[in-house]
Amino acid sequence: MRRILAVAGAMTALMLSAAPTLAAPISSTGYSFDHHADCGDYCYYDAGIFTPSGTPYVSGGGELTDGRLGYAGWSVASTGPTVLGADPWVGWYQNPVVNIDFTFAGAQTFDSVSVGTTQDTIYDVVLPNLRVFSSMNGVDWILRGGLNTAVDGANDRNALSTAPHVFLTISGLNFTAPYVRLEVSNHSGEPHSPAYGRFSFIDEVRFDGTRSTGSDVPEPASWAMMLVGFFGMGALLRNRRRLLSV
């Protein structure tokens, strides 16, 4: 009997170890931020979060998770439904730090966070610095990773460019939580010049993690392993019965 239990345990362990993990996007159920967006040549409000006065209202989801992308040129029409100007972008003016708090449907395991952004000049719209935090209760936050971007004119793009914009990615996170904070800093007040980083622009925030397929329907290879295990256990049982009869 001990041999049979050992075989069964080994088969279970083998099945669990064979369960693959897949990289998968993780969708947020909602988010908020602590500084309302601002205006320049256009207004860069988030239609799903704030009106021009900063009063929250419901609008079918925020612009940071709606899948609509702008171009490298922030003043070009959206790649989604035809709109004028910087509609896909949410922008903040001379706020040294903006915290964007995302909520998820229960604790999720996160591997990376990617932020769609752009730069026209180091004196106007600049690539931001980013930090990622996690929380189990939405109140207490733990720093998980960050990305500092150099203020560099090599990142400049014409405001009318129709090329794709960059995504800044913070990878290797490996944490599990139901709340994630993205901290965005546009370099204002840094020693080199207080004029740098007047605006931070973001159009999408994407989350990626891993999930186990162990709870899904077994794949053909898994079924084969299970059948081999069952036949092996059956053979052991038959041998045991023969020994007992003898």
C-alpha positions as a Python dict, from the first residue, in 0.01 Angstrom:
ca = {
    (1, 'M'): (0, 0, 0),
    (2, 'R'): (285, 237, 83),
    (3, 'R'): (427, 182, -265),
    (4, 'I'): (92, 266, -421),
    (5, 'L'): (60, 585, -217),
    (6, 'A'): (417, 680, -309),
    (7, 'V'): (342, 635, -679),
    (8, 'A'): (21, 837, -648),
    (9, 'G'): (206, 1116, -467),
    (10, 'A'): (480, 1118, -727),
    (11, 'M'): (227, 1139, -1008),
    (12, 'T'): (46, 1427, -837),
    (13, 'A'): (371, 1616, -788),
    (14, 'L'): (467, 1552, -1151),
    (15, 'M'): (131, 1681, -1274),
    (16, 'L'): (160, 1996, -1062),
    (17, 'S'): (514, 2063, -1178),
    (18, 'A'): (406, 2011, -1540),
    (19, 'A'): (128, 2271, -1514),
    (20, 'P'): (255, 2552, -1739),
    (21, 'T'): (245, 2923, -1658),
    (22, 'L'): (147, 3173, -1923),
    (23, 'A'): (221, 3544, -1950),
    (24, 'A'): (-108, 3729, -1966),
    (25, 'P'): (-234, 4088, -1956),
    (26, 'I'): (-409, 4189, -1632),
    (27, 'S'): (-706, 4427, -1654),
    (28, 'S'): (-775, 4693, -1395),
    (29, 'T'): (-1129, 4740, -1263),
    (30, 'G'): (-1071, 5112, -1208),
    (31, 'Y'): (-824, 5378, -1100),
    (32, 'S'): (-790, 5726, -952),
    (33, 'F'): (-518, 5988, -928),
    (34, 'D'): (-437, 6260, -677),
    (35, 'H'): (-381, 6557, -915),
    (36, 'H'): (-636, 6640, -1180),
    (37, 'A'): (-500, 6675, -1532),
    (38, 'D'): (-422, 7013, -1691),
    (39, 'C'): (-443, 7225, -2005),
    (40, 'G'): (-187, 7363, -2248),
    (41, 'D'): (-255, 7405, -2621),
    (42, 'Y'): (-537, 7155, -2552),
    (43, 'C'): (-681, 7014, -2230),
    (44, 'Y'): (-550, 6674, -2129),
    (45, 'Y'): (-825, 6557, -1897),
    (46, 'D'): (-915, 6194, -1837),
    (47, 'A'): (-1277, 6169, -1951),
    (48, 'G'): (-1336, 5868, -1728),
    (49, 'I'): (-1205, 6031, -1410),
    (50, 'F'): (-1218, 6411, -1397),
    (51, 'T'): (-1414, 6698, -1545),
    (52, 'P'): (-1226, 7027, -1599),
    (53, 'S'): (-1316, 7124, -1243),
    (54, 'G'): (-1170, 6801, -1107),
    (55, 'T'): (-1506, 6651, -1010),
    (56, 'P'): (-1522, 6273, -1069),
    (57, 'Y'): (-1793, 6135, -1296),
    (58, 'V'): (-1869, 5806, -1472),
    (59, 'S'): (-1781, 5779, -1839),
    (60, 'G'): (-1738, 5414, -1929),
    (61, 'G'): (-1380, 5371, -1813),
    (62, 'G'): (-1072, 5588, -1797),
    (63, 'E'): (-850, 5682, -2088),
    (64, 'L'): (-545, 5513, -1933),
    (65, 'T'): (-695, 5166, -1985),
    (66, 'D'): (-922, 5205, -2289),
    (67, 'G'): (-675, 5071, -2548),
    (68, 'R'): (-665, 5395, -2751),
    (69, 'L'): (-317, 5515, -2840),
    (70, 'G'): (-186, 5847, -2954),
    (71, 'Y'): (117, 5899, -3176),
    (72, 'A'): (471, 6006, -3095),
    (73, 'G'): (342, 6349, -3191),
    (74, 'W'): (109, 6431, -2904),
    (75, 'S'): (-99, 6684, -3102),
    (76, 'V'): (-189, 6440, -3385),
    (77, 'A'): (-541, 6295, -3404),
    (78, 'S'): (-602, 5968, -3219),
    (79, 'T'): (-546, 5627, -3380),
    (80, 'G'): (-892, 5531, -3256),
    (81, 'P'): (-1215, 5713, -3352),
    (82, 'T'): (-1130, 6039, -3529),
    (83, 'V'): (-1080, 6319, -3278),
    (84, 'L'): (-882, 6641, -3276),
    (85, 'G'): (-557, 6711, -3100),
    (86, 'A'): (-429, 6534, -2792),
    (87, 'D'): (-749, 6349, -2701),
    (88, 'P'): (-584, 6012, -2611),
    (89, 'W'): (-338, 6176, -2372),
    (90, 'V'): (-377, 6249, -2004),
    (91, 'G'): (-133, 6523, -1901),
    (92, 'W'): (-11, 6691, -1584),
    (93, 'Y'): (161, 7030, -1571),
    (94, 'Q'): (454, 7088, -1333),
    (95, 'N'): (330, 6841, -1071),
    (96, 'P'): (653, 6688, -940),
    (97, 'V'): (473, 6363, -849),
    (98, 'V'): (135, 6222, -955),
    (99, 'N'): (10, 5898, -794),
    (100, 'I'): (-225, 5681, -1005),
    (101, 'D'): (-386, 5404, -797),
    (102, 'F'): (-522, 5099, -986),
    (103, 'T'): (-765, 4846, -840),
    (104, 'F'): (-792, 4482, -956),
    (105, 'A'): (-1042, 4200, -907),
    (106, 'G'): (-861, 4036, -617),
    (107, 'A'): (-489, 3979, -573),
    (108, 'Q'): (-301, 3937, -902),
    (109, 'T'): (62, 3842, -970),
    (110, 'F'): (243, 4117, -1161),
    (111, 'D'): (559, 4082, -1368),
    (112, 'S'): (574, 4417, -1546),
    (113, 'V'): (404, 4754, -1593),
    (114, 'S'): (428, 4942, -1925),
    (115, 'V'): (341, 5310, -1971),
    (116, 'G'): (272, 5473, -2308),
    (117, 'T'): (430, 5819, -2319),
    (118, 'T'): (608, 6071, -2543),
    (119, 'Q'): (837, 6375, -2550),
    (120, 'D'): (856, 6675, -2780),
    (121, 'T'): (1132, 6881, -2614),
    (122, 'I'): (1299, 6880, -2274),
    (123, 'Y'): (1135, 7217, -2205),
    (124, 'D'): (775, 7113, -2279),
    (125, 'V'): (660, 6747, -2273),
    (126, 'V'): (923, 6512, -2134),
    (127, 'L'): (952, 6138, -2068),
    (128, 'P'): (870, 6086, -1698),
    (129, 'N'): (1036, 5894, -1418),
    (130, 'L'): (823, 5604, -1294),
    (131, 'R'): (790, 5402, -973),
    (132, 'V'): (556, 5111, -895),
    (133, 'F'): (411, 5029, -551),
    (134, 'S'): (181, 4752, -431),
    (135, 'S'): (-74, 4739, -150),
    (136, 'M'): (-297, 4475, 6),
    (137, 'N'): (-542, 4732, 148),
    (138, 'G'): (-510, 5041, -72),
    (139, 'V'): (-356, 5238, 216),
    (140, 'D'): (-12, 5098, 296),
    (141, 'W'): (223, 5092, -3),
    (142, 'I'): (544, 4898, -73),
    (143, 'L'): (791, 5013, -341),
    (144, 'R'): (840, 4734, -598),
    (145, 'G'): (1043, 4890, -877),
    (146, 'G'): (1117, 5201, -1077),
    (147, 'L'): (1259, 5351, -1394),
    (148, 'N'): (1449, 5680, -1423),
    (149, 'T'): (1466, 5847, -1763),
    (150, 'A'): (1745, 6088, -1851),
    (151, 'V'): (1636, 6434, -1965),
    (152, 'D'): (1780, 6399, -2314),
    (153, 'G'): (1702, 6582, -2637),
    (154, 'A'): (1768, 6257, -2826),
    (155, 'N'): (1416, 6151, -2714),
    (156, 'D'): (1250, 6451, -2884),
    (157, 'R'): (972, 6384, -3136),
    (158, 'N'): (794, 6637, -3353),
    (159, 'A'): (452, 6719, -3206),
    (160, 'L'): (299, 6629, -3543),
    (161, 'S'): (485, 6297, -3590),
    (162, 'T'): (264, 5999, -3680),
    (163, 'A'): (529, 5748, -3571),
    (164, 'P'): (445, 5513, -3281),
    (165, 'H'): (528, 5647, -2936),
    (166, 'V'): (744, 5469, -2680),
    (167, 'F'): (634, 5246, -2392),
    (168, 'L'): (843, 5266, -2076),
    (169, 'T'): (845, 4925, -1905),
    (170, 'I'): (929, 4834, -1547),
    (171, 'S'): (991, 4459, -1549),
    (172, 'G'): (1099, 4188, -1305),
    (173, 'L'): (843, 4297, -1045),
    (174, 'N'): (714, 3956, -926),
    (175, 'F'): (464, 4062, -659),
    (176, 'T'): (103, 3972, -579),
    (177, 'A'): (-150, 4235, -469),
    (178, 'P'): (-500, 4373, -545),
    (179, 'Y'): (-381, 4737, -564),
    (180, 'V'): (-99, 4892, -767),
    (181, 'R'): (21, 5253, -756),
    (182, 'L'): (204, 5411, -1049),
    (183, 'E'): (403, 5718, -945),
    (184, 'V'): (477, 5959, -1232),
    (185, 'S'): (739, 6234, -1198),
    (186, 'N'): (805, 6486, -1474),
    (187, 'H'): (1148, 6604, -1347),
    (188, 'S'): (1019, 6943, -1227),
    (189, 'G'): (1253, 7092, -969),
    (190, 'E'): (1550, 6869, -1055),
    (191, 'P'): (1888, 7043, -1010),
    (192, 'H'): (1969, 7074, -1381),
    (193, 'S'): (1679, 7312, -1451),
    (194, 'P'): (1334, 7373, -1302),
    (195, 'A'): (1207, 7434, -1658),
    (196, 'Y'): (1257, 7069, -1758),
    (197, 'G'): (954, 6846, -1749),
    (198, 'R'): (671, 7097, -1772),
    (199, 'F'): (430, 6819, -1879),
    (200, 'S'): (397, 6443, -1833),
    (201, 'F'): (180, 6269, -2094),
    (202, 'I'): (38, 5916, -2064),
    (203, 'D'): (-214, 5741, -2288),
    (204, 'E'): (-208, 5375, -2169),
    (205, 'V'): (-92, 5177, -1867),
    (206, 'R'): (-59, 4802, -1925),
    (207, 'F'): (-6, 4529, -1668),
    (208, 'D'): (134, 4184, -1738),
    (209, 'G'): (159, 3885, -1506),
    (210, 'T'): (164, 3507, -1504),
    (211, 'R'): (-111, 3257, -1444),
    (212, 'S'): (-101, 2882, -1397),
    (213, 'T'): (-303, 2664, -1633),
    (214, 'G'): (-312, 2384, -1376),
    (215, 'S'): (-681, 2445, -1304),
    (216, 'D'): (-774, 2435, -1672),
    (217, 'V'): (-869, 2129, -1876),
    (218, 'P'): (-554, 1911, -1900),
    (219, 'E'): (-367, 1919, -2228),
    (220, 'P'): (-309, 1592, -2428),
    (221, 'A'): (39, 1543, -2277),
    (222, 'S'): (-110, 1577, -1930),
    (223, 'W'): (-380, 1322, -2009),
    (224, 'A'): (-109, 1079, -2129),
    (225, 'M'): (82, 1121, -1805),
    (226, 'M'): (-233, 1058, -1604),
    (227, 'L'): (-312, 740, -1799),
    (228, 'V'): (42, 608, -1750),
    (229, 'G'): (5, 671, -1378),
    (230, 'F'): (-332, 494, -1362),
    (231, 'F'): (-197, 188, -1549),
    (232, 'G'): (103, 177, -1315),
    (233, 'M'): (-118, 191, -1007),
    (234, 'G'): (-340, -82, -1155),
    (235, 'A'): (-39, -307, -1211),
    (236, 'L'): (72, -259, -852),
    (237, 'L'): (-274, -345, -725),
    (238, 'R'): (-285, -665, -934),
    (239, 'N'): (58, -774, -811),
    (240, 'R'): (-49, -709, -452),
    (241, 'R'): (-363, -922, -494),
    (242, 'R'): (-154, -1210, -639),
    (243, 'L'): (85, -1196, -343),
    (244, 'L'): (-205, -1195, -96),
    (245, 'S'): (-370, -1496, -268),
    (246, 'V'): (-42, -1688, -252),
}
